[in-house]
Amino acid sequence: MPDNLPNIKLPNDVFVNLYTEAGITVGAQIEVQNIGSADVSLYSKATTPVLDDGKQIIKRGEYMENDTGDSGAWAISQHQDGLLNVKVSL
């Protein structure tokens, strides 16, 4: 099991680069768990997304993994702050 990393806070309506915040190499497969109360939108993109880009929505308590080799991993919580736990997938 990989080491636990500090949880990532998502300020309301601000895109957060998950690779940068977690200190994980871009392209590594990551597992994200929503441990906050707000739904969070996840985006796989090299540059900062816009709200209309394709996304996955992760609800409280849910887990989601991206694909190995993704060029970026971004998250946003709308309407209230969010909180994610992120780790490298095995």
C-alpha positions as CSV (number, residue, x, y, z in Angstrom):
1,M,0.0,0.0,0.0
2,P,1.4,3.4,-0.9
3,D,2.1,6.0,1.8
4,N,-0.7,8.3,2.8
5,L,-0.2,11.9,1.6
6,P,-1.7,15.0,3.2
7,N,-5.3,15.6,2.1
8,I,-5.8,18.2,-0.6
9,K,-8.1,21.1,0.2
10,L,-10.1,22.5,-2.7
11,P,-11.1,26.1,-2.3
12,N,-14.6,26.9,-3.6
13,D,-14.6,27.3,-7.4
14,V,-10.8,27.1,-7.8
15,F,-9.2,24.5,-10.1
16,V,-6.5,22.5,-8.3
17,N,-3.7,20.6,-10.0
18,L,-3.7,17.2,-8.1
19,Y,-0.3,16.1,-9.3
20,T,1.3,19.4,-8.2
21,E,-0.5,19.5,-4.8
22,A,0.3,15.8,-4.0
23,G,3.9,15.9,-5.3
24,I,3.2,13.0,-7.7
25,T,4.8,12.7,-11.0
26,V,2.6,13.7,-13.9
27,G,1.3,10.6,-15.7
28,A,1.3,8.3,-12.7
29,Q,-2.0,6.6,-12.1
30,I,-3.7,8.1,-9.0
31,E,-6.6,7.1,-6.8
32,V,-8.8,9.9,-5.5
33,Q,-11.2,9.7,-2.6
34,N,-13.7,12.5,-1.9
35,I,-13.6,12.9,1.9
36,G,-15.4,16.3,1.9
37,S,-19.1,16.9,1.8
38,A,-19.3,18.5,-1.7
39,D,-19.4,16.8,-5.0
40,V,-16.1,17.3,-6.9
41,S,-15.4,17.4,-10.6
42,L,-12.3,15.7,-11.9
43,Y,-10.6,16.5,-15.2
44,S,-7.7,14.8,-17.1
45,K,-6.0,17.6,-19.0
46,A,-2.5,19.1,-19.2
47,T,-3.6,22.7,-18.8
48,T,-6.2,24.3,-16.5
49,P,-9.6,23.1,-17.6
50,V,-12.8,25.1,-18.1
51,L,-16.1,24.0,-16.6
52,D,-17.5,22.8,-19.9
53,D,-14.6,20.3,-20.5
54,G,-15.4,16.6,-20.1
55,K,-15.2,15.5,-16.5
56,Q,-16.0,12.8,-13.9
57,I,-18.0,13.7,-10.9
58,I,-17.1,12.1,-7.6
59,K,-19.5,12.2,-4.6
60,R,-18.7,12.0,-0.9
61,G,-17.0,8.8,0.0
62,E,-16.5,7.6,-3.6
63,Y,-13.1,6.6,-5.1
64,M,-12.0,7.1,-8.6
65,E,-8.8,6.3,-10.6
66,N,-7.4,8.0,-13.6
67,D,-5.4,6.4,-16.4
68,T,-1.7,5.8,-16.4
69,G,-0.1,8.4,-18.7
70,D,-2.8,11.1,-18.3
71,S,-1.3,14.5,-19.0
72,G,-2.8,16.2,-16.0
73,A,-5.2,15.7,-13.1
74,W,-7.4,18.6,-11.9
75,A,-10.2,19.0,-9.5
76,I,-12.8,21.6,-8.6
77,S,-15.4,21.9,-5.9
78,Q,-18.3,24.2,-6.7
79,H,-20.5,26.0,-4.2
80,Q,-18.3,25.1,-1.2
81,D,-14.8,24.0,-0.3
82,G,-13.9,20.3,-0.9
83,L,-11.4,17.8,0.4
84,L,-9.7,14.9,-1.4
85,N,-7.3,12.2,-0.4
86,V,-4.9,11.3,-3.3
87,K,-2.4,8.5,-3.6
88,V,-0.5,6.6,-6.3
89,S,-2.4,3.6,-7.5
90,L,-0.7,0.2,-7.4
